[in-house]
């Protein structure tokens, strides 16, 4: 029974993580698409260059959201390593996201504003799958000690419930008055 509830607890934790990741990521998508369209509207930059600028802005936005909201309870001891890995995996996501837009724009000639936004959005979606996996696996790592403590506390709680059976009272030795 305890094993099943442990699985449900992990499933709930991953679901909470997905919701938080989705909230930050959803806001990041809005930032990404907003900056993309703003840069395209206000400048004469080519589509992919405007997209790269928007992606970089959303990467900064997302790091702040992930570090201080989604993964705030994760290990904070190696911030330099964390930021380096975040930027590395974000750069891979940037290539995935903008590679798809590049292929649509220059490979197929799909470069109307609507087509650019559709392929920008699809690129974001594909890159997000990669980013979720890489961020949770390599960047914002869970604290092993915290998981160990939680497991130990759950084990002790179960043991105390099992051990809470009425115990016979010891008979007090009678004192003799002489």
DRENZA-740437 format. One record per residue: residue in one letter; x, y, z of N, C-alpha, C, O, CB in turn. Coordinates in steps of 0.1 Angstrom, whole numbers, padded with zeros to 4 digits, always signed. Glycine has a CB too. Layout:
// DRENZA-740437
AXYZXYZXYZXYZXYZ
...
END
This chain:
// DRENZA-740437
X+0008-0012+0000+0000+0000+0000+0009+0013+0000+0006+0022-0007-0009+0000+0012
X+0019+0013+0008+0028+0024+0009+0035+0027-0004+0037+0038-0008+0038+0023+0021
X+0038+0016-0010+0046+0018-0023+0037+0025-0034+0042+0033-0041+0050+0004-0028
X+0024+0021-0034+0015+0027-0043+0013+0042-0040+0013+0050-0049+0002+0020-0043
X+0012+0045-0027+0010+0059-0024+0023+0067-0027+0022+0079-0030+0006+0061-0009
X+0034+0061-0026+0047+0068-0029+0047+0071-0044+0052+0082-0048+0059+0059-0025
X+0042+0062-0052+0041+0065-0066+0031+0076-0069+0034+0084-0078+0036+0052-0074
X+0020+0076-0062+0010+0087-0064+0016+0100-0060+0014+0111-0066-0003+0084-0056
X+0024+0100-0049+0031+0113-0045+0040+0118-0055+0041+0130-0057+0038+0110-0031
X+0048+0109-0061+0057+0113-0071+0050+0118-0083+0054+0128-0090+0066+0101-0075
X+0039+0112-0087+0031+0116-0098+0025+0130-0096+0025+0139-0105+0019+0106-0101
X+0021+0132-0084+0016+0146-0080+0027+0156-0081+0025+0167-0085+0009+0146-0066
X+0039+0152-0076+0050+0162-0076+0054+0165-0090+0057+0177-0093+0062+0156-0069
X+0054+0155-0099+0057+0158-0113+0046+0167-0120+0049+0175-0128+0059+0145-0121
X+0034+0164-0116+0022+0172-0121+0024+0186-0117+0022+0195-0125+0009+0166-0117
X+0027+0188-0104+0029+0202-0099+0041+0209-0106+0040+0221-0110+0032+0202-0084
X+0051+0201-0108+0063+0207-0116+0059+0210-0130+0063+0221-0135+0074+0196-0116
X+0051+0202-0136+0047+0205-0150+0038+0217-0151+0039+0225-0160+0039+0193-0156
X+0029+0219-0141+0021+0231-0140+0029+0243-0139+0027+0253-0146+0010+0230-0129
X+0039+0243-0129+0047+0255-0127+0056+0257-0139+0058+0269-0144+0056+0252-0115
X+0061+0247-0145+0070+0248-0157+0061+0254-0168+0065+0263-0176+0075+0234-0162
X+0049+0249-0169+0039+0254-0180+0036+0269-0178+0034+0276-0187+0027+0246-0180
X+0034+0273-0165+0030+0287-0162+0042+0296-0166+0040+0306-0173+0027+0289-0147
X+0054+0292-0162+0066+0301-0166+0068+0300-0181+0070+0310-0188+0078+0296-0158
X+0067+0288-0186+0069+0286-0201+0058+0293-0209+0061+0299-0219+0069+0271-0204
X+0046+0292-0204+0035+0299-0212+0037+0314-0212+0036+0321-0222+0022+0296-0205
X+0041+0320-0200+0045+0334-0200+0057+0337-0209+0057+0347-0216+0047+0339-0186
X+0066+0328-0209+0078+0329-0218+0075+0329-0232+0081+0336-0240+0088+0318-0215
X+0065+0320-0236+0060+0320-0250+0054+0333-0254+0057+0339-0265+0050+0308-0252
X+0046+0339-0245+0040+0352-0248+0051+0363-0249+0050+0371-0258+0030+0356-0236
X+0061+0362-0241+0072+0372-0242+0079+0370-0255+0082+0379-0262+0082+0370-0230
X+0082+0357-0258+0089+0353-0271+0081+0358-0283+0087+0365-0291+0091+0338-0271
X+0069+0355-0284+0061+0359-0295+0059+0374-0296+0059+0380-0307+0047+0352-0295
X+0057+0380-0284+0055+0395-0284+0067+0402-0288+0066+0411-0297+0052+0399-0270
X+0079+0398-0283+0091+0405-0288+0094+0402-0302+0098+0411-0310+0103+0400-0279
X+0091+0390-0307+0093+0386-0321+0085+0395-0330+0090+0401-0340+0089+0371-0323
X+0072+0397-0327+0064+0405-0335+0067+0420-0334+0066+0427-0344+0049+0403-0332
X+0071+0424-0322+0075+0438-0320+0088+0441-0328+0088+0451-0335+0077+0441-0305
X+0097+0432-0328+0110+0435-0335+0107+0434-0350+0112+0442-0358+0121+0424-0332
X+0099+0425-0355+0095+0424-0369+0088+0437-0373+0090+0442-0384+0087+0412-0372
X+0079+0442-0365+0071+0454-0368+0080+0467-0368+0078+0476-0376+0060+0455-0359
X+0089+0468-0358+0096+0480-0357+0110+0481-0364+0115+0492-0365+0099+0482-0342
X+0114+0469-0369+0127+0469-0376+0126+0463-0390+0116+0457-0393+0138+0462-0367
X+0137+0463-0397+0138+0456-0410+0146+0443-0409+0150+0438-0419+0144+0465-0420
X+0148+0438-0396+0155+0426-0395+0148+0414-0402+0136+0414-0402+0158+0423-0380
X+0157+0405-0406+0151+0393-0412+0144+0384-0401+0147+0386-0389+0162+0384-0419
X+0135+0376-0406+0126+0368-0397+0134+0361-0386+0131+0361-0374+0118+0359-0405
X+0144+0353-0391+0151+0344-0381+0159+0353-0371+0161+0349-0360+0160+0335-0389
X+0165+0364-0376+0172+0373-0367+0163+0379-0356+0167+0379-0344+0180+0384-0375
X+0151+0383-0360+0141+0388-0351+0137+0377-0341+0135+0380-0329+0129+0393-0358
X+0136+0365-0346+0133+0354-0337+0144+0351-0327+0141+0348-0316+0130+0341-0346
X+0156+0351-0332+0167+0348-0322+0167+0359-0311+0169+0355-0299+0181+0348-0330
X+0165+0371-0314+0165+0382-0304+0153+0379-0294+0155+0379-0282+0162+0396-0310
X+0142+0375-0299+0130+0372-0291+0133+0360-0282+0129+0359-0270+0118+0370-0299
X+0139+0350-0288+0143+0338-0280+0152+0341-0269+0151+0336-0258+0149+0327-0289
X+0162+0349-0271+0172+0353-0261+0165+0361-0249+0167+0358-0238+0183+0362-0267
X+0156+0370-0253+0148+0377-0243+0140+0367-0234+0140+0368-0222+0139+0388-0249
X+0134+0358-0241+0125+0348-0234+0134+0338-0225+0129+0334-0215+0116+0340-0243
X+0146+0336-0230+0155+0327-0222+0158+0334-0208+0158+0328-0198+0168+0324-0230
X+0161+0347-0209+0164+0354-0196+0152+0354-0187+0152+0352-0175+0168+0369-0199
X+0140+0357-0193+0127+0357-0186+0125+0343-0179+0121+0343-0168+0116+0361-0195
X+0127+0333-0187+0124+0319-0182+0134+0315-0171+0130+0309-0162+0125+0309-0194
X+0147+0319-0172+0156+0315-0162+0151+0321-0148+0151+0314-0138+0170+0320-0165
X+0148+0334-0149+0143+0340-0136+0130+0333-0131+0129+0330-0119+0140+0355-0139
X+0121+0330-0140+0109+0323-0136+0112+0308-0131+0106+0304-0121+0099+0322-0147
X+0120+0301-0138+0123+0288-0133+0131+0287-0120+0128+0280-0111+0131+0280-0144
X+0141+0296-0119+0149+0296-0107+0141+0300-0095+0143+0294-0084+0161+0305-0109
X+0133+0310-0096+0127+0316-0084+0112+0312-0082+0106+0316-0073+0127+0331-0085
X+0107+0304-0092+0093+0299-0090+0092+0284-0092+0089+0277-0082+0084+0306-0100
X+0095+0279-0104+0093+0265-0107+0102+0256-0098+0098+0246-0092+0095+0262-0121
X+0115+0260-0098+0125+0251-0092+0132+0258-0080+0144+0256-0077+0136+0247-0102
X+0124+0266-0073+0130+0274-0062+0135+0265-0050+0143+0269-0042+0120+0284-0056
X+0129+0253-0049+0133+0243-0039+0144+0234-0042+0148+0225-0035+0121+0235-0035
X+0150+0236-0054+0161+0227-0059+0174+0233-0054+0175+0244-0049+0160+0226-0074
X+0184+0224-0056+0198+0227-0052+0202+0240-0057+0202+0243-0069+0207+0216-0056
X+0207+0249-0049+0212+0262-0053+0227+0264-0051+0232+0275-0052+0204+0273-0045
X+0234+0253-0047+0248+0254-0044+0257+0258-0055+0267+0264-0053+0252+0242-0037
X+0254+0254-0067+0263+0256-0078+0257+0265-0089+0254+0261-0100+0267+0243-0085
X+0254+0278-0085+0247+0287-0094+0255+0289-0107+0249+0290-0118+0245+0300-0087
X+0268+0289-0107+0276+0292-0119+0274+0280-0129+0272+0282-0141+0291+0294-0116
X+0275+0268-0123+0273+0256-0131+0259+0255-0136+0256+0252-0148+0276+0243-0123
X+0249+0258-0128+0235+0258-0131+0232+0268-0143+0226+0264-0153+0226+0262-0119
X+0238+0280-0142+0235+0290-0152+0242+0286-0165+0237+0288-0176+0240+0304-0148
X+0254+0280-0164+0261+0276-0176+0254+0265-0183+0252+0265-0196+0275+0270-0172
X+0249+0255-0176+0241+0244-0182+0228+0250-0187+0223+0246-0198+0238+0233-0171
X+0221+0259-0180+0209+0265-0185+0211+0271-0198+0203+0270-0208+0203+0275-0175
X+0222+0279-0199+0225+0286-0212+0228+0277-0223+0225+0279-0234+0236+0296-0210
X+0236+0266-0220+0239+0256-0230+0227+0249-0235+0225+0249-0247+0249+0245-0224
X+0218+0244-0226+0206+0238-0231+0196+0247-0238+0189+0244-0247+0199+0230-0219
X+0196+0260-0233+0188+0270-0239+0193+0273-0253+0185+0275-0262+0188+0283-0231
X+0206+0273-0255+0211+0275-0268+0207+0264-0278+0204+0266-0289+0227+0276-0268
X+0208+0251-0273+0203+0240-0281+0188+0242-0284+0184+0240-0296+0205+0226-0273
X+0180+0246-0274+0166+0249-0277+0164+0260-0287+0155+0260-0296+0159+0253-0264
X+0173+0271-0286+0172+0282-0296+0175+0277-0310+0168+0281-0319+0183+0292-0292
X+0185+0268-0312+0188+0262-0325+0176+0254-0330+0172+0255-0342+0200+0253-0324
X+0170+0246-0321+0158+0238-0325+0147+0247-0329+0141+0245-0340+0154+0228-0313
X+0143+0256-0321+0132+0265-0323+0134+0273-0336+0125+0274-0345+0131+0275-0312
X+0146+0279-0338+0148+0288-0349+0153+0280-0362+0152+0285-0373+0159+0298-0346
X+0157+0268-0360+0160+0259-0371+0147+0256-0378+0147+0255-0391+0167+0247-0366
X+0137+0253-0371+0124+0250-0377+0119+0262-0385+0113+0261-0396+0114+0246-0366
X+0120+0274-0379+0115+0286-0385+0124+0289-0398+0119+0293-0408+0116+0298-0376
X+0137+0287-0397+0146+0289-0408+0142+0279-0420+0141+0284-0431+0161+0286-0404
X+0140+0267-0416+0136+0257-0427+0123+0261-0434+0122+0260-0446+0134+0243-0421
X+0113+0266-0426+0100+0270-0432+0102+0282-0440+0096+0283-0451+0090+0273-0420
X+0110+0292-0435+0111+0305-0442+0120+0303-0455+0116+0307-0466+0117+0315-0433
X+0132+0297-0453+0141+0297-0464+0141+0284-0472+0145+0284-0484+0155+0299-0459
X+0136+0273-0466+0135+0261-0473+0122+0260-0481+0122+0254-0492+0135+0249-0463
X+0111+0265-0476+0098+0264-0482+0092+0277-0487+0082+0277-0493+0088+0257-0473
X+0098+0288-0483+0093+0301-0487+0081+0306-0479+0074+0315-0483+0090+0301-0501
X+0078+0300-0467+0067+0303-0459+0071+0315-0450+0076+0312-0439+0062+0291-0451
X+0069+0327-0455+0074+0338-0447+0064+0349-0445+0068+0360-0442+0086+0343-0454
X+0051+0346-0447+0041+0357-0443+0041+0358-0428+0046+0349-0421+0026+0353-0449
X+0036+0369-0423+0035+0370-0408+0028+0359-0401+0033+0354-0391+0028+0384-0405
X+0017+0354-0407+0010+0343-0401+0018+0330-0401+0020+0323-0391-0003+0341-0408
X+0024+0327-0413+0032+0315-0414+0045+0316-0405+0048+0306-0398+0037+0313-0429
X+0051+0328-0404+0062+0329-0395+0058+0327-0380+0065+0320-0373+0068+0343-0396
X+0047+0332-0376+0042+0330-0363+0038+0315-0360+0041+0310-0349+0030+0339-0360
X+0032+0309-0370+0029+0295-0368+0042+0286-0366+0042+0278-0357+0021+0290-0380
X+0052+0288-0375+0064+0280-0374+0072+0284-0362+0080+0276-0356+0072+0282-0387
X+0072+0297-0358+0078+0301-0346+0072+0294-0334+0079+0289-0325+0077+0317-0344
X+0059+0293-0333+0052+0287-0323+0055+0272-0323+0057+0266-0312+0036+0289-0324
X+0055+0265-0334+0058+0251-0335+0072+0248-0330+0075+0239-0323+0056+0246-0349
X+0081+0257-0334+0095+0256-0330+0097+0257-0315+0104+0250-0309+0104+0267-0337
X+0089+0267-0309+0089+0268-0295+0084+0255-0288+0090+0251-0278+0080+0280-0290
X+0074+0249-0294+0068+0237-0288+0078+0225-0288+0080+0219-0278+0056+0233-0296
X+0085+0223-0299+0094+0212-0300+0106+0215-0291+0111+0206-0284+0099+0211-0315
X+0111+0227-0291+0122+0231-0282+0118+0230-0267+0127+0226-0259+0127+0245-0285
X+0106+0232-0264+0101+0231-0250+0102+0217-0245+0106+0215-0233+0087+0236-0249
X+0099+0207-0253+0100+0193-0249+0115+0190-0245+0117+0184-0235+0095+0184-0260
X+0124+0195-0253+0138+0193-0250+0142+0200-0238+0149+0195-0229+0147+0197-0262
X+0138+0213-0237+0141+0221-0225+0136+0215-0212+0143+0215-0202+0136+0235-0227
X+0124+0211-0212+0118+0205-0200+0127+0193-0195+0131+0193-0183+0103+0200-0202
X+0130+0184-0204+0138+0173-0201+0152+0177-0196+0156+0172-0185+0139+0163-0213
X+0158+0186-0203+0172+0189-0199+0173+0198-0187+0182+0196-0179+0178+0197-0211
X+0163+0207-0185+0164+0215-0173+0162+0207-0160+0169+0209-0150+0153+0227-0174
X+0152+0198-0161+0149+0191-0148+0159+0180-0146+0161+0176-0134+0135+0184-0149
X+0166+0175-0157+0175+0164-0155+0189+0170-0152+0196+0164-0143+0176+0156-0168
X+0193+0181-0158+0207+0185-0156+0209+0199-0149+0219+0201-0143+0213+0186-0170
X+0199+0208-0151+0201+0221-0146+0196+0223-0132+0204+0226-0123+0194+0231-0155
X+0183+0221-0130+0177+0223-0117+0175+0210-0110+0164+0204-0110+0163+0231-0118
X+0186+0204-0105+0185+0191-0100+0179+0191-0086+0180+0200-0078+0200+0185-0099
X+0172+0180-0084+0166+0178-0070+0176+0176-0060+0187+0170-0063+0156+0166-0071
X+0173+0180-0048+0182+0178-0037+0181+0163-0032+0170+0159-0027+0179+0188-0025
X+0191+0155-0034+0190+0141-0030+0188+0140-0015+0180+0131-0011+0203+0134-0033
X+0193+0148-0007+0191+0147+0008+0177+0150+0011+0171+0143+0020+0200+0157+0015
X+0170+0159+0005+0156+0162+0007+0148+0150+0004+0139+0147+0012+0152+0174-0001
X+0150+0143-0007+0143+0131-0010+0145+0120+0000+0136+0113+0004+0146+0126-0024
X+0158+0119+0005+0161+0109+0015+0154+0112+0028+0149+0103+0034+0176+0108+0017
X+0154+0124+0032+0147+0128+0044+0132+0125+0043+0126+0120+0052+0149+0143+0048
X+0126+0129+0032+0112+0127+0030+0109+0112+0030+0099+0108+0036+0107+0132+0016
X+0117+0103+0024+0115+0089+0024+0116+0084+0038+0108+0075+0043+0125+0082+0015
X+0126+0088+0046+0128+0084+0059+0116+0088+0068+0112+0080+0076+0141+0090+0065
X+0112+0100+0066+0100+0105+0074+0088+0097+0071+0080+0093+0081+0097+0120+0072
X+0085+0093+0059+0074+0085+0055+0075+0071+0061+0065+0066+0066+0073+0084+0040
X+0087+0066+0061+0090+0053+0067+0087+0053+0082+0080+0044+0087+0104+0048+0064
X+0092+0063+0089+0090+0064+0103+0076+0066+0107+0071+0061+0117+0099+0076+0109
X+0069+0074+0099+0054+0076+0101+0047+0063+0100+0038+0060+0108+0049+0087+0091
X+0050+0055+0090+0043+0042+0088+0047+0033+0100+0038+0026+0105+0048+0035+0075
X+0059+0033+0104+0063+0024+0115+0056+0028+0128+0053+0020+0136+0079+0025+0117
X+0055+0041+0130+0049+0046+0143+0034+0042+0143+0028+0039+0154+0050+0061+0145
X+0027+0042+0131+0013+0038+0131+0012+0023+0134+0003+0019+0141+0007+0041+0117
X+0021+0015+0129+0021+0001+0132+0024-0002+0146+0018-0011+0152+0032-0007+0123
X+0033+0006+0152+0037+0004+0166+0028+0009+0176+0030+0007+0188+0051+0010+0168
X+0017+0016+0172+0008+0023+0181-0003+0013+0186-0015+0015+0183+0002+0035+0175
X+0001+0002+0192-0008-0007+0198-0008-0005+0213+0002-0002+0219-0005-0022+0194
X-0020-0007+0219-0020-0006+0234-0010-0015+0240-0009-0027+0237-0034-0008+0239
X-0002-0009+0249+0008-0017+0256+0003-0020+0270-0003-0011+0277+0022-0009+0257
X+0006-0031+0275+0002-0035+0289+0010-0026+0299+0022-0024+0297+0004-0050+0292
X+0003-0021+0309+0010-0013+0319+0017-0022+0328+0013-0033+0332+0000-0004+0327
X+0029-0017+0332+0037-0025+0341+0031-0023+0355+0027-0012+0359+0052-0021+0341
X+0030-0034+0362+0025-0034+0376+0036-0027+0385+0047-0030+0384+0021-0048+0382
X+0031-0018+0393+0041-0011+0402+0043-0020+0414+0034-0027+0419+0035+0003+0407
X+0056-0020+0418+0059-0029+0429+0054-0022+0442+0055-0010+0443+0075-0030+0430
X+0048-0030+0450+0042-0024+0462+0052-0023+0473+0061-0032+0475+0030-0033+0467
X+0052-0012+0479+0061-0010+0490+0055-0016+0503+0044-0014+0506+0065+0005+0492
X+0064-0022+0510+0059-0028+0523+0063-0018+0534+0074-0013+0535+0065-0042+0525
X+0053-0016+0542+0056-0007+0553+0058-0016+0565+0050-0025+0568+0045+0004+0556
X+0069-0015+0572+0072-0025+0582+0070-0023+0595+0073-0031+0603+0084-0028+0581
END
